Amino acid sequence: MALTIGVDIGGTKVAAGVVDEDGKIVANLLRPTPAEDPDRVAHTIGEVILELAEGREIEAVGLGAAGFVDETRSVVRFAPNLAWREEPLQEKVSDMVGLPVVVENDANAMAWGEARFGAGRGETHVVCVTVGTGIGGGLVFEGSLYRGRWGMGAELGHMQVVPEGRQCGCGNLGCWEQYASGSALVNEARRIAEADPERAATLLKIAGTPEQIEGQEITDAARQGDPAALAAFASIGHWLGQGLADLAAVLDPGCFILGGGVSRAADLWIDKARESFATHLSGRGHRPLADIRPAELGASAGLVGAADLARRR
């Protein structure tokens, strides 16, 4: 059975795995991302590939990169959370490992993995939204991954939802990910805790101070009924649902799949997202409601998708 390696490269970690034709991971590795140095990132990627490839026949490598990947699937033009600017990632890594390498946007890779092997199986029109530090997206329509003319399509997190709103790492103001991402969740919880400590009593007992609040503390506090933590999740759900309604107006998918780190606490916000989606959908009451589903493959979706895309290069 042909084996490929998928690598999911994020702002904090490099996750890699050997994947078979059925989307099953047969071996995997995890390394921290030296995000401030492009050469060190490439070296880390090469190291994990060579380690996984030892003793195995590997056909090709797929890299899921958190950034704008060009139409040739070889250069990362820009990455908001990594020091990549016109980075020739395919060439660097291929030279190191001696294997064919394909570079894909990480959210595209996640979308492909979920559409092929996860929550999107059997669907013809799938929109995947990754909700993590930021928001990414991927579109799989009738068996094809939509990349756009220059390979940079489906950067859903950078839709402007609030004119002249919060500053985004992409350089614009009011992007969706500033209101509906993991970072937005943390910022909202910290804001509430600072303004109304009594409302955030459980959250502050767990975290210590508003500045020490992170995603896991918010999740833990919400599960204990903390009003501030629950309000932060409700805010994320509201903004997610509103953004999905905007996407439905343009793309009309059969389902939305929501992945990324925040999806691990989907039970705390997905009902609010569905409610907000139904409220903001154009033509509501006269059209089917797209299903909104949590991703099934978890943190492995990106590397599984990248590996399968490399196989189909």
C-alpha positions as CSV (number, residue, x, y, z in Angstrom):
1,M,0.0,0.0,0.0
2,A,1.4,3.4,-1.0
3,L,2.5,5.6,1.8
4,T,2.8,9.4,1.9
5,I,3.8,11.8,4.6
6,G,1.7,14.7,5.7
7,V,3.0,17.7,7.7
8,D,0.8,20.2,9.4
9,I,2.8,23.4,10.1
10,G,1.3,25.8,12.5
11,G,2.5,28.8,14.5
12,T,3.4,26.7,17.6
13,K,3.9,23.1,16.4
14,V,4.9,20.9,13.4
15,A,2.8,17.7,13.3
16,A,3.8,15.0,10.9
17,G,2.5,11.5,10.0
18,V,2.9,8.6,7.6
19,V,-0.6,8.1,6.0
20,D,-1.9,5.2,4.0
21,E,-4.4,5.2,1.1
22,D,-7.3,4.9,3.5
23,G,-6.3,8.0,5.4
24,K,-5.0,6.1,8.4
25,I,-1.9,7.4,10.2
26,V,0.6,4.6,10.8
27,A,3.3,6.7,12.5
28,N,3.5,10.3,13.7
29,L,5.8,12.9,15.3
30,L,5.4,16.3,16.9
31,R,7.9,19.2,17.2
32,P,7.7,22.8,18.3
33,T,7.7,25.4,15.5
34,P,10.7,27.8,15.5
35,A,8.3,30.4,14.0
36,E,10.7,33.3,14.0
37,D,13.2,31.8,11.6
38,P,12.2,30.4,8.2
39,D,15.3,28.4,7.7
40,R,14.9,26.7,11.1
41,V,11.2,25.9,10.3
42,A,12.3,24.2,7.0
43,H,15.0,22.3,8.8
44,T,12.5,21.1,11.5
45,I,10.2,19.9,8.7
46,G,13.0,18.1,7.0
47,E,14.1,16.4,10.2
48,V,10.6,15.0,11.0
49,I,10.2,13.8,7.4
50,L,13.5,12.0,7.3
51,E,12.8,10.4,10.7
52,L,9.4,9.1,9.6
53,A,10.7,8.0,6.2
54,E,13.4,5.8,7.6
55,G,12.7,2.2,6.8
56,R,9.6,3.0,4.8
57,E,8.9,3.5,1.1
58,I,7.4,7.0,0.9
59,E,5.9,8.1,-2.4
60,A,5.6,11.9,-1.7
61,V,5.2,14.6,1.0
62,G,2.4,17.1,1.5
63,L,3.0,20.2,3.6
64,G,0.0,22.0,5.1
65,A,1.3,25.5,5.7
66,A,-0.4,28.2,7.7
67,G,-0.2,31.0,5.1
68,F,-1.0,32.1,1.5
69,V,0.4,29.4,-0.8
70,D,0.9,30.3,-4.5
71,E,-0.9,28.6,-7.4
72,T,2.1,26.3,-8.1
73,R,1.8,24.9,-4.6
74,S,5.4,25.6,-3.8
75,V,5.9,29.1,-2.4
76,V,4.4,30.5,0.8
77,R,3.7,34.1,-0.1
78,F,2.8,35.4,3.3
79,A,2.0,34.0,6.7
80,P,0.4,36.2,9.4
81,N,1.8,34.1,12.3
82,L,5.1,32.8,10.9
83,A,8.1,34.6,9.4
84,W,7.4,33.4,5.9
85,R,7.5,36.0,3.1
86,E,7.9,34.6,-0.4
87,E,9.3,31.5,1.2
88,P,10.3,28.8,-1.4
89,L,9.2,26.0,1.0
90,Q,8.8,23.2,-1.5
91,E,12.3,23.7,-2.9
92,K,13.9,23.9,0.5
93,V,12.2,20.8,1.9
94,S,12.5,18.7,-1.3
95,D,16.2,19.3,-1.4
96,M,16.6,18.2,2.2
97,V,14.5,15.0,1.9
98,G,14.9,13.9,-1.7
99,L,11.2,13.3,-2.2
100,P,8.5,15.0,-4.3
101,V,6.9,17.8,-2.1
102,V,3.6,19.6,-2.5
103,V,2.8,22.7,-0.4
104,E,-0.9,23.4,0.4
105,N,-2.6,25.9,2.7
106,D,-3.2,24.2,6.0
107,A,-6.9,24.9,6.1
108,N,-7.2,23.5,2.5
109,A,-5.5,20.4,3.7
110,M,-7.8,20.1,6.7
111,A,-10.8,20.5,4.4
112,W,-9.6,17.8,2.0
113,G,-9.0,15.4,4.9
114,E,-12.4,16.0,6.4
115,A,-14.2,15.8,3.0
116,R,-12.4,12.6,2.0
117,F,-12.2,10.7,5.3
118,G,-14.1,12.7,8.0
119,A,-17.3,14.6,8.6
120,G,-17.8,15.5,4.9
121,R,-17.9,12.0,3.5
122,G,-20.7,11.6,1.0
123,E,-21.2,15.4,0.7
124,T,-20.8,17.1,-2.7
125,H,-20.5,20.8,-1.5
126,V,-18.4,21.2,1.7
127,V,-17.1,24.3,3.4
128,C,-14.6,23.7,6.2
129,V,-13.8,26.4,8.7
130,T,-10.8,25.9,11.0
131,V,-11.2,27.9,14.3
132,G,-7.9,28.1,16.1
133,T,-5.6,31.0,16.8
134,G,-7.1,32.5,13.7
135,I,-9.7,31.3,11.2
136,G,-8.9,29.4,8.0
137,G,-11.1,27.8,5.4
138,G,-11.3,25.3,2.7
139,L,-13.8,24.6,-0.1
140,V,-14.4,21.1,-1.6
141,F,-17.0,21.1,-4.4
142,E,-17.9,18.1,-6.4
143,G,-14.6,16.3,-5.6
144,S,-12.3,19.2,-6.2
145,L,-10.5,21.5,-3.8
146,Y,-11.1,25.2,-4.8
147,R,-7.8,27.2,-4.6
148,G,-8.6,30.3,-6.6
149,R,-6.7,31.9,-9.5
150,W,-3.5,32.5,-7.5
151,G,-3.9,29.7,-5.0
152,M,-5.0,32.0,-2.2
153,G,-8.7,31.4,-2.2
154,A,-10.9,30.5,0.9
155,E,-9.0,32.8,3.3
156,L,-12.3,33.0,5.2
157,G,-10.9,34.4,8.4
158,H,-10.0,37.6,6.5
159,M,-13.5,38.5,5.4
160,Q,-14.2,42.0,6.8
161,V,-17.2,41.6,9.2
162,V,-16.8,44.9,11.1
163,P,-15.8,47.9,9.0
164,E,-12.9,49.8,10.7
165,G,-13.0,47.1,13.4
166,R,-10.2,45.4,15.3
167,Q,-6.7,45.3,13.9
168,C,-5.8,42.0,12.2
169,G,-2.4,40.4,11.7
170,C,-3.1,40.4,7.9
171,G,-3.0,44.3,7.9
172,N,-6.7,44.9,7.6
173,L,-9.3,45.9,10.2
174,G,-12.4,44.0,11.3
175,C,-11.6,40.6,10.0
176,W,-13.8,37.7,11.0
177,E,-11.0,35.9,12.9
178,Q,-10.8,38.9,15.2
179,Y,-14.3,38.1,16.5
180,A,-14.8,34.3,16.1
181,S,-11.4,32.6,16.7
182,G,-9.6,31.1,19.7
183,S,-7.7,34.4,20.1
184,A,-11.0,36.3,20.1
185,L,-12.4,33.8,22.7
186,V,-9.4,34.6,25.0
187,N,-9.7,38.3,24.4
188,E,-13.4,38.4,25.2
189,A,-13.0,36.3,28.4
190,R,-10.2,38.6,29.6
191,R,-12.2,41.7,28.8
192,I,-15.2,40.4,30.8
193,A,-13.0,39.3,33.7
194,E,-11.3,42.7,33.9
195,A,-14.6,44.6,33.8
196,D,-16.6,42.3,36.0
197,P,-14.5,40.0,38.3
198,E,-17.6,38.8,40.2
199,R,-19.1,37.5,36.9
200,A,-15.8,35.6,36.2
201,A,-15.2,34.3,39.7
202,T,-14.7,30.7,38.7
203,L,-12.6,31.6,35.7
204,L,-10.3,33.8,37.8
205,K,-10.1,31.1,40.5
206,I,-8.8,28.7,37.8
207,A,-6.6,31.2,35.9
208,G,-5.4,33.6,38.5
209,T,-5.6,37.0,36.8
210,P,-7.3,38.2,33.6
211,E,-3.9,38.3,31.9
212,Q,-3.4,34.6,32.6
213,I,-6.6,33.4,31.1
214,E,-6.2,31.1,28.1
215,G,-8.4,28.8,26.1
216,Q,-8.3,25.7,28.4
217,E,-9.1,27.8,31.5
218,I,-12.1,29.2,29.7
219,T,-13.3,25.8,28.7
220,D,-12.9,24.4,32.2
221,A,-14.7,27.4,33.8
222,A,-17.5,27.2,31.2
223,R,-18.1,23.5,32.1
224,Q,-18.4,24.6,35.7
225,G,-21.1,27.2,34.7
226,D,-18.9,30.3,35.0
227,P,-21.0,33.2,33.5
228,A,-18.1,35.0,31.9
229,A,-16.7,31.9,30.2
230,L,-20.1,31.0,28.9
231,A,-20.6,34.5,27.6
232,A,-17.3,34.4,25.8
233,F,-18.2,31.1,24.1
234,A,-21.7,32.6,23.2
235,S,-19.9,35.5,21.6
236,I,-17.8,33.2,19.5
237,G,-20.8,31.2,18.5
238,H,-22.7,34.3,17.5
239,W,-20.0,35.6,15.2
240,L,-19.3,32.2,13.7
241,G,-23.0,31.8,12.8
242,Q,-23.2,35.2,11.3
243,G,-20.1,34.6,9.2
244,L,-21.4,31.2,8.0
245,A,-24.6,32.8,6.9
246,D,-22.6,35.3,4.8
247,L,-20.7,32.3,3.3
248,A,-23.9,30.5,2.6
249,A,-25.2,33.5,0.6
250,V,-22.3,33.2,-1.7
251,L,-21.4,29.5,-1.8
252,D,-24.6,27.6,-0.8
253,P,-22.9,24.5,0.5
254,G,-24.6,21.4,1.8
255,C,-22.6,21.4,5.0
256,F,-20.2,23.4,7.1
257,I,-17.5,21.5,9.0
258,L,-15.9,23.3,11.9
259,G,-12.5,22.2,13.0
260,G,-9.4,23.6,14.7
261,G,-8.6,23.8,18.4
262,V,-11.8,25.6,19.4
263,S,-13.9,22.8,17.9
264,R,-12.8,20.5,20.8
265,A,-15.2,22.6,22.9
266,A,-17.9,22.7,20.2
267,D,-20.6,21.6,22.7
268,L,-20.2,25.0,24.4
269,W,-20.9,27.1,21.3
270,I,-22.2,25.1,18.3
271,D,-25.9,25.6,19.2
272,K,-25.4,29.3,19.4
273,A,-23.6,29.2,16.0
274,R,-26.5,27.3,14.5
275,E,-29.0,29.8,16.0
276,S,-27.1,32.8,14.7
277,F,-26.7,31.1,11.3
278,A,-30.4,30.6,11.0
279,T,-31.1,34.2,12.1
280,H,-28.7,35.8,9.6
281,L,-29.2,33.6,6.6
282,S,-30.6,35.4,3.5
283,G,-33.9,34.0,2.3
284,R,-34.4,32.2,5.6
285,G,-37.6,30.2,5.7
286,H,-37.4,29.7,1.9
287,R,-34.2,27.6,1.5
288,P,-32.7,24.5,3.2
289,L,-30.4,25.1,6.2
290,A,-26.9,23.8,5.6
291,D,-25.8,21.4,8.3
292,I,-23.2,22.7,10.7
293,R,-21.0,19.8,12.0
294,P,-17.9,19.5,14.2
295,A,-14.9,18.0,12.4
296,E,-14.3,14.3,13.0
297,L,-10.5,13.9,12.4
298,G,-9.5,16.4,15.1
299,A,-5.9,17.6,15.1
300,S,-5.0,15.0,12.4
301,A,-7.2,16.4,9.6
302,G,-4.5,18.7,8.2
303,L,-1.7,16.2,8.0
304,V,-4.1,13.5,6.6
305,G,-5.4,15.9,4.0
306,A,-1.9,17.1,3.1
307,A,-0.7,13.5,2.7
308,D,-3.6,12.6,0.5
309,L,-3.1,15.7,-1.7
310,A,0.5,14.7,-2.2
311,R,-0.6,11.3,-3.3
312,R,-2.8,13.0,-5.9
313,R,-0.2,15.5,-7.1
